Amino acid sequence: MHVGAIEPGERAVVVDDLVATGGTLSAAIRLLERAGADVVECACLIGLPKFKDFYKLNGKPVYILVESRK
């Protein structure tokens, strides 16, 4: 993310291709919040069901389009 990409107080949605443990989403949320953004939710294309308990990060809801089968 480059300097000035987010203005303080802007609302943001984090979109990722795959969520497993939530590490990438958590890092993105922290980066945006340090820049002054208000991250309201996260969305992912694919979710791994065995890590479903991690799908709520820092109090942010996470929406999954497709979950892989067990």
mmCIF file as Biopython writes it, N, C-alpha, C and O atoms, coordinates in Angstrom:
data_model
#
loop_
_atom_site.group_PDB
_atom_site.id
_atom_site.type_symbol
_atom_site.label_atom_id
_atom_site.label_alt_id
_atom_site.label_comp_id
_atom_site.label_asym_id
_atom_site.label_entity_id
_atom_site.label_seq_id
_atom_site.pdbx_PDB_ins_code
_atom_site.Cartn_x
_atom_site.Cartn_y
_atom_site.Cartn_z
_atom_site.occupancy
_atom_site.B_iso_or_equiv
_atom_site.auth_seq_id
_atom_site.auth_asym_id
_atom_site.pdbx_PDB_model_num
ATOM 1   N N  . MET A ? 1  ? 0.854   -1.165  0.000  1.0 0.0 1  A 1 
ATOM 2   C CA . MET A ? 1  ? 0.000   0.000   0.000  1.0 0.0 1  A 1 
ATOM 3   C C  . MET A ? 1  ? 0.895   1.221   0.000  1.0 0.0 1  A 1 
ATOM 4   O O  . MET A ? 1  ? 1.856   1.284   0.766  1.0 0.0 1  A 1 
ATOM 5   N N  . HIS A ? 2  ? 0.596   2.183   -0.841 1.0 0.0 2  A 1 
ATOM 6   C CA . HIS A ? 2  ? 1.446   3.357   -0.905 1.0 0.0 2  A 1 
ATOM 7   C C  . HIS A ? 2  ? 0.938   4.474   0.000  1.0 0.0 2  A 1 
ATOM 8   O O  . HIS A ? 2  ? -0.231  4.506   0.385  1.0 0.0 2  A 1 
ATOM 9   N N  . VAL A ? 3  ? 1.839   5.378   0.325  1.0 0.0 3  A 1 
ATOM 10  C CA . VAL A ? 3  ? 1.505   6.504   1.197  1.0 0.0 3  A 1 
ATOM 11  C C  . VAL A ? 3  ? 0.414   7.345   0.539  1.0 0.0 3  A 1 
ATOM 12  O O  . VAL A ? 3  ? 0.511   7.685   -0.640 1.0 0.0 3  A 1 
ATOM 13  N N  . GLY A ? 4  ? -0.611  7.673   1.297  1.0 0.0 4  A 1 
ATOM 14  C CA . GLY A ? 4  ? -1.699  8.496   0.790  1.0 0.0 4  A 1 
ATOM 15  C C  . GLY A ? 4  ? -2.830  7.700   0.149  1.0 0.0 4  A 1 
ATOM 16  O O  . GLY A ? 4  ? -3.792  8.287   -0.345 1.0 0.0 4  A 1 
ATOM 17  N N  . ALA A ? 5  ? -2.729  6.374   0.149  1.0 0.0 5  A 1 
ATOM 18  C CA . ALA A ? 5  ? -3.780  5.552   -0.456 1.0 0.0 5  A 1 
ATOM 19  C C  . ALA A ? 5  ? -5.082  5.643   0.335  1.0 0.0 5  A 1 
ATOM 20  O O  . ALA A ? 5  ? -6.169  5.521   -0.230 1.0 0.0 5  A 1 
ATOM 21  N N  . ILE A ? 6  ? -4.969  5.855   1.635  1.0 0.0 6  A 1 
ATOM 22  C CA . ILE A ? 6  ? -6.136  5.933   2.515  1.0 0.0 6  A 1 
ATOM 23  C C  . ILE A ? 6  ? -6.084  7.245   3.278  1.0 0.0 6  A 1 
ATOM 24  O O  . ILE A ? 6  ? -5.049  7.626   3.825  1.0 0.0 6  A 1 
ATOM 25  N N  . GLU A ? 7  ? -7.204  7.920   3.303  1.0 0.0 7  A 1 
ATOM 26  C CA . GLU A ? 7  ? -7.333  9.128   4.111  1.0 0.0 7  A 1 
ATOM 27  C C  . GLU A ? 7  ? -7.907  8.739   5.472  1.0 0.0 7  A 1 
ATOM 28  O O  . GLU A ? 7  ? -8.768  7.863   5.547  1.0 0.0 7  A 1 
ATOM 29  N N  . PRO A ? 8  ? -7.446  9.374   6.540  1.0 0.0 8  A 1 
ATOM 30  C CA . PRO A ? 8  ? -8.004  9.062   7.860  1.0 0.0 8  A 1 
ATOM 31  C C  . PRO A ? 8  ? -9.526  9.195   7.871  1.0 0.0 8  A 1 
ATOM 32  O O  . PRO A ? 8  ? -10.087 10.170  7.371  1.0 0.0 8  A 1 
ATOM 33  N N  . GLY A ? 9  ? -10.177 8.192   8.455  1.0 0.0 9  A 1 
ATOM 34  C CA . GLY A ? 9  ? -11.633 8.207   8.543  1.0 0.0 9  A 1 
ATOM 35  C C  . GLY A ? 9  ? -12.347 7.507   7.400  1.0 0.0 9  A 1 
ATOM 36  O O  . GLY A ? 9  ? -13.557 7.294   7.475  1.0 0.0 9  A 1 
ATOM 37  N N  . GLU A ? 10 ? -11.627 7.142   6.340  1.0 0.0 10 A 1 
ATOM 38  C CA . GLU A ? 10 ? -12.275 6.441   5.234  1.0 0.0 10 A 1 
ATOM 39  C C  . GLU A ? 10 ? -12.683 5.038   5.670  1.0 0.0 10 A 1 
ATOM 40  O O  . GLU A ? 10 ? -12.016 4.410   6.492  1.0 0.0 10 A 1 
ATOM 41  N N  . ARG A ? 11 ? -13.788 4.558   5.107  1.0 0.0 11 A 1 
ATOM 42  C CA . ARG A ? 11 ? -14.247 3.197   5.389  1.0 0.0 11 A 1 
ATOM 43  C C  . ARG A ? 11 ? -13.664 2.269   4.338  1.0 0.0 11 A 1 
ATOM 44  O O  . ARG A ? 11 ? -13.547 2.639   3.170  1.0 0.0 11 A 1 
ATOM 45  N N  . ALA A ? 12 ? -13.295 1.056   4.756  1.0 0.0 12 A 1 
ATOM 46  C CA . ALA A ? 12 ? -12.657 0.113   3.834  1.0 0.0 12 A 1 
ATOM 47  C C  . ALA A ? 12 ? -13.215 -1.290  4.021  1.0 0.0 12 A 1 
ATOM 48  O O  . ALA A ? 12 ? -13.638 -1.673  5.112  1.0 0.0 12 A 1 
ATOM 49  N N  . VAL A ? 13 ? -13.205 -2.037  2.935  1.0 0.0 13 A 1 
ATOM 50  C CA . VAL A ? 13 ? -13.541 -3.456  2.937  1.0 0.0 13 A 1 
ATOM 51  C C  . VAL A ? 13 ? -12.304 -4.186  2.425  1.0 0.0 13 A 1 
ATOM 52  O O  . VAL A ? 13 ? -11.752 -3.824  1.386  1.0 0.0 13 A 1 
ATOM 53  N N  . VAL A ? 14 ? -11.871 -5.211  3.150  1.0 0.0 14 A 1 
ATOM 54  C CA . VAL A ? 14 ? -10.711 -5.999  2.733  1.0 0.0 14 A 1 
ATOM 55  C C  . VAL A ? 14 ? -11.226 -7.201  1.952  1.0 0.0 14 A 1 
ATOM 56  O O  . VAL A ? 14 ? -12.086 -7.936  2.437  1.0 0.0 14 A 1 
ATOM 57  N N  . VAL A ? 15 ? -10.698 -7.407  0.732  1.0 0.0 15 A 1 
ATOM 58  C CA . VAL A ? 15 ? -11.092 -8.518  -0.122 1.0 0.0 15 A 1 
ATOM 59  C C  . VAL A ? 15 ? -9.856  -9.373  -0.389 1.0 0.0 15 A 1 
ATOM 60  O O  . VAL A ? 15 ? -8.805  -8.856  -0.770 1.0 0.0 15 A 1 
ATOM 61  N N  . ASP A ? 16 ? -9.988  -10.678 -0.187 1.0 0.0 16 A 1 
ATOM 62  C CA . ASP A ? 16 ? -8.878  -11.614 -0.389 1.0 0.0 16 A 1 
ATOM 63  C C  . ASP A ? 16 ? -9.390  -12.809 -1.187 1.0 0.0 16 A 1 
ATOM 64  O O  . ASP A ? 16 ? -10.594 -13.057 -1.252 1.0 0.0 16 A 1 
ATOM 65  N N  . ASP A ? 17 ? -8.462  -13.545 -1.793 1.0 0.0 17 A 1 
ATOM 66  C CA . ASP A ? 17 ? -8.880  -14.695 -2.582 1.0 0.0 17 A 1 
ATOM 67  C C  . ASP A ? 17 ? -9.157  -15.930 -1.737 1.0 0.0 17 A 1 
ATOM 68  O O  . ASP A ? 17 ? -10.071 -16.695 -2.046 1.0 0.0 17 A 1 
ATOM 69  N N  . LEU A ? 18 ? -8.367  -16.141 -0.654 1.0 0.0 18 A 1 
ATOM 70  C CA . LEU A ? 18 ? -8.508  -17.345 0.150  1.0 0.0 18 A 1 
ATOM 71  C C  . LEU A ? 18 ? -8.267  -17.014 1.613  1.0 0.0 18 A 1 
ATOM 72  O O  . LEU A ? 18 ? -7.333  -16.284 1.943  1.0 0.0 18 A 1 
ATOM 73  N N  . VAL A ? 19 ? -9.104  -17.547 2.486  1.0 0.0 19 A 1 
ATOM 74  C CA . VAL A ? 19 ? -8.872  -17.389 3.923  1.0 0.0 19 A 1 
ATOM 75  C C  . VAL A ? 19 ? -8.672  -18.774 4.517  1.0 0.0 19 A 1 
ATOM 76  O O  . VAL A ? 19 ? -9.494  -19.673 4.337  1.0 0.0 19 A 1 
ATOM 77  N N  . ALA A ? 20 ? -7.565  -18.925 5.229  1.0 0.0 20 A 1 
ATOM 78  C CA . ALA A ? 20 ? -7.280  -20.179 5.930  1.0 0.0 20 A 1 
ATOM 79  C C  . ALA A ? 20 ? -7.195  -19.869 7.416  1.0 0.0 20 A 1 
ATOM 80  O O  . ALA A ? 20 ? -8.144  -20.123 8.158  1.0 0.0 20 A 1 
ATOM 81  N N  . THR A ? 21 ? -6.075  -19.327 7.852  1.0 0.0 21 A 1 
ATOM 82  C CA . THR A ? 21 ? -5.919  -18.986 9.269  1.0 0.0 21 A 1 
ATOM 83  C C  . THR A ? 21 ? -6.311  -17.551 9.561  1.0 0.0 21 A 1 
ATOM 84  O O  . THR A ? 21 ? -6.509  -17.193 10.722 1.0 0.0 21 A 1 
ATOM 85  N N  . GLY A ? 22 ? -6.428  -16.722 8.538  1.0 0.0 22 A 1 
ATOM 86  C CA . GLY A ? 22 ? -6.786  -15.324 8.733  1.0 0.0 22 A 1 
ATOM 87  C C  . GLY A ? 22 ? -5.595  -14.412 8.899  1.0 0.0 22 A 1 
ATOM 88  O O  . GLY A ? 22 ? -5.774  -13.227 9.180  1.0 0.0 22 A 1 
ATOM 89  N N  . GLY A ? 23 ? -4.375  -14.921 8.734  1.0 0.0 23 A 1 
ATOM 90  C CA . GLY A ? 23 ? -3.178  -14.104 8.916  1.0 0.0 23 A 1 
ATOM 91  C C  . GLY A ? 23 ? -3.080  -12.935 7.958  1.0 0.0 23 A 1 
ATOM 92  O O  . GLY A ? 23 ? -2.742  -11.826 8.371  1.0 0.0 23 A 1 
ATOM 93  N N  . THR A ? 24 ? -3.370  -13.163 6.685  1.0 0.0 24 A 1 
ATOM 94  C CA . THR A ? 24 ? -3.301  -12.091 5.690  1.0 0.0 24 A 1 
ATOM 95  C C  . THR A ? 24 ? -4.373  -11.041 5.952  1.0 0.0 24 A 1 
ATOM 96  O O  . THR A ? 24 ? -4.109  -9.841  5.871  1.0 0.0 24 A 1 
ATOM 97  N N  . LEU A ? 25 ? -5.579  -11.497 6.265  1.0 0.0 25 A 1 
ATOM 98  C CA . LEU A ? 25 ? -6.657  -10.541 6.562  1.0 0.0 25 A 1 
ATOM 99  C C  . LEU A ? 25 ? -6.324  -9.708  7.793  1.0 0.0 25 A 1 
ATOM 100 O O  . LEU A ? 25 ? -6.541  -8.497  7.805  1.0 0.0 25 A 1 
ATOM 101 N N  . SER A ? 26 ? -5.804  -10.350 8.816  1.0 0.0 26 A 1 
ATOM 102 C CA . SER A ? 26 ? -5.447  -9.639  10.035 1.0 0.0 26 A 1 
ATOM 103 C C  . SER A ? 26 ? -4.371  -8.589  9.773  1.0 0.0 26 A 1 
ATOM 104 O O  . SER A ? 26 ? -4.453  -7.474  10.288 1.0 0.0 26 A 1 
ATOM 105 N N  . ALA A ? 27 ? -3.371  -8.938  8.978  1.0 0.0 27 A 1 
ATOM 106 C CA . ALA A ? 27 ? -2.306  -7.991  8.644  1.0 0.0 27 A 1 
ATOM 107 C C  . ALA A ? 27 ? -2.852  -6.819  7.829  1.0 0.0 27 A 1 
ATOM 108 O O  . ALA A ? 27 ? -2.468  -5.672  8.057  1.0 0.0 27 A 1 
ATOM 109 N N  . ALA A ? 28 ? -3.742  -7.105  6.884  1.0 0.0 28 A 1 
ATOM 110 C CA . ALA A ? 28 ? -4.333  -6.040  6.071  1.0 0.0 28 A 1 
ATOM 111 C C  . ALA A ? 28 ? -5.180  -5.099  6.925  1.0 0.0 28 A 1 
ATOM 112 O O  . ALA A ? 28 ? -5.147  -3.883  6.734  1.0 0.0 28 A 1 
ATOM 113 N N  . ILE A ? 29 ? -5.932  -5.658  7.861  1.0 0.0 29 A 1 
ATOM 114 C CA . ILE A ? 29 ? -6.744  -4.835  8.765  1.0 0.0 29 A 1 
ATOM 115 C C  . ILE A ? 29 ? -5.841  -3.919  9.591  1.0 0.0 29 A 1 
ATOM 116 O O  . ILE A ? 29 ? -6.106  -2.723  9.708  1.0 0.0 29 A 1 
ATOM 117 N N  . ARG A ? 30 ? -4.786  -4.479  10.155 1.0 0.0 30 A 1 
ATOM 118 C CA . ARG A ? 30 ? -3.859  -3.668  10.968 1.0 0.0 30 A 1 
ATOM 119 C C  . ARG A ? 30 ? -3.223  -2.552  10.147 1.0 0.0 30 A 1 
ATOM 120 O O  . ARG A ? 30 ? -3.124  -1.417  10.613 1.0 0.0 30 A 1 
ATOM 121 N N  . LEU A ? 31 ? -2.791  -2.868  8.927  1.0 0.0 31 A 1 
ATOM 122 C CA . LEU A ? 31 ? -2.172  -1.867  8.059  1.0 0.0 31 A 1 
ATOM 123 C C  . LEU A ? 31 ? -3.136  -0.728  7.744  1.0 0.0 31 A 1 
ATOM 124 O O  . LEU A ? 31 ? -2.770  0.444   7.832  1.0 0.0 31 A 1 
ATOM 125 N N  . LEU A ? 32 ? -4.361  -1.073  7.378  1.0 0.0 32 A 1 
ATOM 126 C CA . LEU A ? 32 ? -5.353  -0.051  7.061  1.0 0.0 32 A 1 
ATOM 127 C C  . LEU A ? 32 ? -5.720  0.793   8.277  1.0 0.0 32 A 1 
ATOM 128 O O  . LEU A ? 32 ? -5.868  2.010   8.172  1.0 0.0 32 A 1 
ATOM 129 N N  . GLU A ? 33 ? -5.866  0.143   9.429  1.0 0.0 33 A 1 
ATOM 130 C CA . GLU A ? 33 ? -6.203  0.891   10.637 1.0 0.0 33 A 1 
ATOM 131 C C  . GLU A ? 33 ? -5.066  1.806   11.063 1.0 0.0 33 A 1 
ATOM 132 O O  . GLU A ? 33 ? -5.320  2.901   11.566 1.0 0.0 33 A 1 
ATOM 133 N N  . ARG A ? 34 ? -3.819  1.387   10.875 1.0 0.0 34 A 1 
ATOM 134 C CA . ARG A ? 34 ? -2.678  2.266   11.181 1.0 0.0 34 A 1 
ATOM 135 C C  . ARG A ? 34 ? -2.657  3.484   10.274 1.0 0.0 34 A 1 
ATOM 136 O O  . ARG A ? 34 ? -2.161  4.544   10.654 1.0 0.0 34 A 1 
ATOM 137 N N  . ALA A ? 35 ? -3.204  3.325   9.056  1.0 0.0 35 A 1 
ATOM 138 C CA . ALA A ? 35 ? -3.283  4.441   8.122  1.0 0.0 35 A 1 
ATOM 139 C C  . ALA A ? 35 ? -4.491  5.333   8.401  1.0 0.0 35 A 1 
ATOM 140 O O  . ALA A ? 35 ? -4.666  6.367   7.757  1.0 0.0 35 A 1 
ATOM 141 N N  . GLY A ? 36 ? -5.326  4.926   9.367  1.0 0.0 36 A 1 
ATOM 142 C CA . GLY A ? 36 ? -6.470  5.747   9.759  1.0 0.0 36 A 1 
ATOM 143 C C  . GLY A ? 36 ? -7.796  5.310   9.185  1.0 0.0 36 A 1 
ATOM 144 O O  . GLY A ? 36 ? -8.805  5.985   9.393  1.0 0.0 36 A 1 
ATOM 145 N N  . ALA A ? 37 ? -7.828  4.196   8.467  1.0 0.0 37 A 1 
ATOM 146 C CA . ALA A ? 37 ? -9.084  3.726   7.875  1.0 0.0 37 A 1 
ATOM 147 C C  . ALA A ? 37 ? -9.952  3.027   8.917  1.0 0.0 37 A 1 
ATOM 148 O O  . ALA A ? 37 ? -9.462  2.545   9.938  1.0 0.0 37 A 1 
ATOM 149 N N  . ASP A ? 38 ? -11.234 2.985   8.638  1.0 0.0 38 A 1 
ATOM 150 C CA . ASP A ? 38 ? -12.202 2.239   9.441  1.0 0.0 38 A 1 
ATOM 151 C C  . ASP A ? 38 ? -12.579 0.999   8.632  1.0 0.0 38 A 1 
ATOM 152 O O  . ASP A ? 38 ? -13.409 1.077   7.726  1.0 0.0 38 A 1 
ATOM 153 N N  . VAL A ? 39 ? -11.971 -0.142  8.956  1.0 0.0 39 A 1 
ATOM 154 C CA . VAL A ? 39 ? -12.272 -1.386  8.242  1.0 0.0 39 A 1 
ATOM 155 C C  . VAL A ? 39 ? -13.597 -1.912  8.764  1.0 0.0 39 A 1 
ATOM 156 O O  . VAL A ? 39 ? -13.735 -2.203  9.952  1.0 0.0 39 A 1 
ATOM 157 N N  . VAL A ? 40 ? -14.577 -2.032  7.865  1.0 0.0 40 A 1 
ATOM 158 C CA . VAL A ? 40 ? -15.918 -2.421  8.301  1.0 0.0 40 A 1 
ATOM 159 C C  . VAL A ? 40 ? -16.203 -3.909  8.143  1.0 0.0 40 A 1 
ATOM 160 O O  . VAL A ? 40 ? -16.989 -4.464  8.912  1.0 0.0 40 A 1 
ATOM 161 N N  . GLU A ? 41 ? -15.583 -4.571  7.164  1.0 0.0 41 A 1 
ATOM 162 C CA . GLU A ? 41 ? -15.775 -6.001  6.984  1.0 0.0 41 A 1 
ATOM 163 C C  . GLU A ? 41 ? -14.755 -6.553  6.003  1.0 0.0 41 A 1 
ATOM 164 O O  . GLU A ? 41 ? -14.007 -5.812  5.366  1.0 0.0 41 A 1 
ATOM 165 N N  . CYS A ? 42 ? -14.748 -7.885  5.900  1.0 0.0 42 A 1 
ATOM 166 C CA . CYS A ? 42 ? -13.838 -8.576  4.990  1.0 0.0 42 A 1 
ATOM 167 C C  . CYS A ? 42 ? -14.644 -9.534  4.127  1.0 0.0 42 A 1 
ATOM 168 O O  . CYS A ? 42 ? -15.682 -10.046 4.544  1.0 0.0 42 A 1 
ATOM 169 N N  . ALA A ? 43 ? -14.146 -9.768  2.913  1.0 0.0 43 A 1 
ATOM 170 C CA . ALA A ? 43 ? -14.783 -10.716 2.009  1.0 0.0 43 A 1 
ATOM 171 C C  . ALA A ? 43 ? -13.704 -11.571 1.369  1.0 0.0 43 A 1 
ATOM 172 O O  . ALA A ? 43 ? -12.624 -11.080 1.038  1.0 0.0 43 A 1 
ATOM 173 N N  . CYS A ? 44 ? -14.002 -12.854 1.197  1.0 0.0 44 A 1 
ATOM 174 C CA . CYS A ? 44 ? -13.060 -13.783 0.580  1.0 0.0 44 A 1 
ATOM 175 C C  . CYS A ? 44 ? -13.800 -14.652 -0.424 1.0 0.0 44 A 1 
ATOM 176 O O  . CYS A ? 44 ? -14.978 -14.963 -0.250 1.0 0.0 44 A 1 
ATOM 177 N N  . LEU A ? 45 ? -13.090 -15.036 -1.475 1.0 0.0 45 A 1 
ATOM 178 C CA . LEU A ? 45 ? -13.692 -15.917 -2.466 1.0 0.0 45 A 1 
ATOM 179 C C  . LEU A ? 45 ? -13.805 -17.344 -1.944 1.0 0.0 45 A 1 
ATOM 180 O O  . LEU A ? 45 ? -14.849 -17.980 -2.085 1.0 0.0 45 A 1 
ATOM 181 N N  . ILE A ? 46 ? -12.714 -17.851 -1.331 1.0 0.0 46 A 1 
ATOM 182 C CA . ILE A ? 46 ? -12.684 -19.240 -0.874 1.0 0.0 46 A 1 
ATOM 183 C C  . ILE A ? 46 ? -12.324 -19.292 0.604  1.0 0.0 46 A 1 
ATOM 184 O O  . ILE A ? 46 ? -11.407 -18.604 1.053  1.0 0.0 46 A 1 
ATOM 185 N N  . GLY A ? 47 ? -13.043 -20.101 1.349  1.0 0.0 47 A 1 
ATOM 186 C CA . GLY A ? 47 ? -12.746 -20.298 2.765  1.0 0.0 47 A 1 
ATOM 187 C C  . GLY A ? 47 ? -12.504 -21.764 3.053  1.0 0.0 47 A 1 
ATOM 188 O O  . GLY A ? 47 ? -13.181 -22.632 2.502  1.0 0.0 47 A 1 
ATOM 189 N N  . LEU A ? 48 ? -11.548 -22.041 3.908  1.0 0.0 48 A 1 
ATOM 190 C CA . LEU A ? 48 ? -11.281 -23.420 4.320  1.0 0.0 48 A 1 
ATOM 191 C C  . LEU A ? 48 ? -12.063 -23.703 5.602  1.0 0.0 48 A 1 
ATOM 192 O O  . LEU A ? 48 ? -11.806 -23.069 6.625  1.0 0.0 48 A 1 
ATOM 193 N N  . PRO A ? 49 ? -13.008 -24.639 5.567  1.0 0.0 49 A 1 
ATOM 194 C CA . PRO A ? 49 ? -13.925 -24.831 6.698  1.0 0.0 49 A 1 
ATOM 195 C C  . PRO A ? 49 ? -13.259 -25.267 7.997  1.0 0.0 49 A 1 
ATOM 196 O O  . PRO A ? 49 ? -13.799 -24.993 9.069  1.0 0.0 49 A 1 
ATOM 197 N N  . LYS A ? 50 ? -12.116 -25.932 7.946  1.0 0.0 50 A 1 
ATOM 198 C CA . LYS A ? 50 ? -11.518 -26.376 9.205  1.0 0.0 50 A 1 
ATOM 199 C C  . LYS A ? 50 ? -10.964 -25.213 10.024 1.0 0.0 50 A 1 
ATOM 200 O O  . LYS A ? 50 ? -10.635 -25.388 11.197 1.0 0.0 50 A 1 
ATOM 201 N N  . PHE A ? 51 ? -10.855 -24.029 9.423  1.0 0.0 51 A 1 
ATOM 202 C CA . PHE A ? 51 ? -10.393 -22.841 10.132 1.0 0.0 51 A 1 
ATOM 203 C C  . PHE A ? 51 ? -11.527 -21.842 10.369 1.0 0.0 51 A 1 
ATOM 204 O O  . PHE A ? 51 ? -11.276 -20.664 10.623 1.0 0.0 51 A 1 
ATOM 205 N N  . LYS A ? 52 ? -12.754 -22.306 10.285 1.0 0.0 52 A 1 
ATOM 206 C CA . LYS A ? 52 ? -13.921 -21.415 10.359 1.0 0.0 52 A 1 
ATOM 207 C C  . LYS A ? 52 ? -13.946 -20.537 11.613 1.0 0.0 52 A 1 
ATOM 208 O O  . LYS A ? 52 ? -14.468 -19.423 11.571 1.0 0.0 52 A 1 
ATOM 209 N N  . ASP A ? 53 ? -13.393 -21.019 12.721 1.0 0.0 53 A 1 
ATOM 210 C CA . ASP A ? 53 ? -13.397 -20.230 13.952 1.0 0.0 53 A 1 
ATOM 211 C C  . ASP A ? 53 ? -12.566 -18.961 13.819 1.0 0.0 53 A 1 
ATOM 212 O O  . ASP A ? 53 ? -12.737 -18.034 14.610 1.0 0.0 53 A 1 
ATOM 213 N N  . PHE A ? 54 ? -11.682 -18.898 12.850 1.0 0.0 54 A 1 
ATOM 214 C CA . PHE A ? 54 ? -10.829 -17.727 12.664 1.0 0.0 54 A 1 
ATOM 215 C C  . PHE A ? 54 ? -11.472 -16.682 11.768 1.0 0.0 54 A 1 
ATOM 216 O O  . PHE A ? 54 ? -10.887 -15.621 11.547 1.0 0.0 54 A 1 
ATOM 217 N N  . TYR A ? 55 ? -12.662 -16.956 11.247 1.0 0.0 55 A 1 
ATOM 218 C CA . TYR A ? 55 ? -13.271 -16.085 10.257 1.0 0.0 55 A 1 
ATOM 219 C C  . TYR A ? 55 ? -13.751 -14.740 10.786 1.0 0.0 55 A 1 
ATOM 220 O O  . TYR A ? 55 ? -14.221 -13.913 10.005 1.0 0.0 55 A 1 
ATOM 221 N N  . LYS A ? 56 ? -13.648 -14.500 12.068 1.0 0.0 56 A 1 
ATOM 222 C CA . LYS A ? 56 ? -14.027 -13.185 12.587 1.0 0.0 56 A 1 
ATOM 223 C C  . LYS A ? 56 ? -12.777 -12.568 13.191 1.0 0.0 56 A 1 
ATOM 224 O O  . LYS A ? 56 ? -12.318 -12.988 14.253 1.0 0.0 56 A 1 
ATOM 225 N N  . LEU A ? 57 ? -12.245 -11.598 12.527 1.0 0.0 57 A 1 
ATOM 226 C CA . LEU A ? 57 ? -10.956 -11.030 12.883 1.0 0.0 57 A 1 
ATOM 227 C C  . LEU A ? 57 ? -11.102 -9.631  13.445 1.0 0.0 57 A 1 
ATOM 228 O O  . LEU A ? 57 ? -11.724 -8.765  12.831 1.0 0.0 57 A 1 
ATOM 229 N N  . ASN A ? 58 ? -10.531 -9.420  14.603 1.0 0.0 58 A 1 
ATOM 230 C CA . ASN A ? 58 ? -10.558 -8.094  15.233 1.0 0.0 58 A 1 
ATOM 231 C C  . ASN A ? 58 ? -11.982 -7.547  15.302 1.0 0.0 58 A 1 
ATOM 232 O O  . ASN A ? 58 ? -12.195 -6.337  15.218 1.0 0.0 58 A 1 
ATOM 233 N N  . GLY A ? 59 ? -12.945 -8.438  15.454 1.0 0.0 59 A 1 
ATOM 234 C CA . GLY A ? 59 ? -14.340 -8.011  15.535 1.0 0.0 59 A 1 
ATOM 235 C C  . GLY A ? 59 ? -14.975 -7.696  14.199 1.0 0.0 59 A 1 
ATOM 236 O O  . GLY A ? 59 ? -16.116 -7.235  14.154 1.0 0.0 59 A 1 
ATOM 237 N N  . LYS A ? 60 ? -14.261 -7.935  13.102 1.0 0.0 60 A 1 
ATOM 238 C CA . LYS A ? 60 ? -14.792 -7.641  11.764 1.0 0.0 60 A 1 
ATOM 239 C C  . LYS A ? 60 ? -15.456 -8.888  11.198 1.0 0.0 60 A 1 
ATOM 240 O O  . LYS A ? 60 ? -14.883 -9.976  11.268 1.0 0.0 60 A 1 
ATOM 241 N N  . PRO A ? 61 ? -16.646 -8.750  10.642 1.0 0.0 61 A 1 
ATOM 242 C CA . PRO A ? 61 ? -17.279 -9.908  10.012 1.0 0.0 61 A 1 
ATOM 243 C C  . PRO A ? 61 ? -16.552 -10.285 8.720  1.0 0.0 61 A 1 
ATOM 244 O O  . PRO A ? 61 ? -16.029 -9.422  8.015  1.0 0.0 61 A 1 
ATOM 245 N N  . VAL A ? 62 ? -16.527 -11.580 8.422  1.0 0.0 62 A 1 
ATOM 246 C CA . VAL A ? 62 ? -15.884 -12.086 7.214  1.0 0.0 62 A 1 
ATOM 247 C C  . VAL A ? 62 ? -16.940 -12.854 6.413  1.0 0.0 62 A 1 
ATOM 248 O O  . VAL A ? 62 ? -17.604 -13.745 6.942  1.0 0.0 62 A 1 
ATOM 249 N N  . TYR A ? 63 ? -17.087 -12.504 5.146  1.0 0.0 63 A 1 
ATOM 250 C CA . TYR A ? 63 ? -18.039 -13.172 4.270  1.0 0.0 63 A 1 
ATOM 251 C C  . TYR A ? 63 ? -17.273 -14.026 3.266  1.0 0.0 63 A 1 
ATOM 252 O O  . TYR A ? 63 ? -16.296 -13.575 2.667  1.0 0.0 63 A 1 
ATOM 253 N N  . ILE A ? 64 ? -17.730 -15.266 3.089  1.0 0.0 64 A 1 
ATOM 254 C CA . ILE A ? 64 ? -17.079 -16.244 2.224  1.0 0.0 64 A 1 
ATOM 255 C C  . ILE A ? 64 ? -18.017 -16.583 1.072  1.0 0.0 64 A 1 
ATOM 256 O O  . ILE A ? 64 ? -19.191 -16.877 1.295  1.0 0.0 64 A 1 
ATOM 257 N N  . LEU A ? 65 ? -17.508 -16.545 -0.158 1.0 0.0 65 A 1 
ATOM 258 C CA . LEU A ? 65 ? -18.325 -16.883 -1.328 1.0 0.0 65 A 1 
ATOM 259 C C  . LEU A ? 65 ? -18.455 -18.402 -1.486 1.0 0.0 65 A 1 
ATOM 260 O O  . LEU A ? 65 ? -19.555 -18.911 -1.700 1.0 0.0 65 A 1 
ATOM 261 N N  . VAL A ? 66 ? -17.326 -19.130 -1.381 1.0 0.0 66 A 1 
ATOM 262 C CA . VAL A ? 66 ? -17.327 -20.581 -1.569 1.0 0.0 66 A 1 
ATOM 263 C C  . VAL A ? 66 ? -16.482 -21.220 -0.466 1.0 0.0 66 A 1 
ATOM 264 O O  . VAL A ? 66 ? -15.364 -20.778 -0.200 1.0 0.0 66 A 1 
ATOM 265 N N  . GLU A ? 67 ? -17.019 -22.258 0.173  1.0 0.0 67 A 1 
ATOM 266 C CA . GLU A ? 67 ? -16.236 -23.025 1.133  1.0 0.0 67 A 1 
ATOM 267 C C  . GLU A ? 67 ? -15.904 -24.374 0.518  1.0 0.0 67 A 1 
ATOM 268 O O  . GLU A ? 67 ? -16.762 -25.020 -0.084 1.0 0.0 67 A 1 
ATOM 269 N N  . SER A ? 68 ? -14.650 -24.796 0.673  1.0 0.0 68 A 1 
ATOM 270 C CA . SER A ? 68 ? -14.264 -26.092 0.136  1.0 0.0 68 A 1 
ATOM 271 C C  . SER A ? 68 ? -14.940 -27.204 0.936  1.0 0.0 68 A 1 
ATOM 272 O O  . SER A ? 68 ? -15.294 -27.018 2.100  1.0 0.0 68 A 1 
ATOM 273 N N  . ARG A ? 69 ? -15.112 -28.340 0.309  1.0 0.0 69 A 1 
ATOM 274 C CA . ARG A ? 69 ? -15.730 -29.480 0.990  1.0 0.0 69 A 1 
ATOM 275 C C  . ARG A ? 69 ? -14.731 -30.130 1.912  1.0 0.0 69 A 1 
ATOM 276 O O  . ARG A ? 69 ? -13.521 -30.066 1.691  1.0 0.0 69 A 1 
ATOM 277 N N  . LYS A ? 70 ? -15.251 -30.759 2.951  1.0 0.0 70 A 1 
ATOM 278 C CA . LYS A ? 70 ? -14.373 -31.441 3.923  1.0 0.0 70 A 1 
ATOM 279 C C  . LYS A ? 70 ? -13.771 -32.683 3.343  1.0 0.0 70 A 1 
ATOM 280 O O  . LYS A ? 70 ? -13.010 -33.376 4.019  1.0 0.0 70 A 1 
#
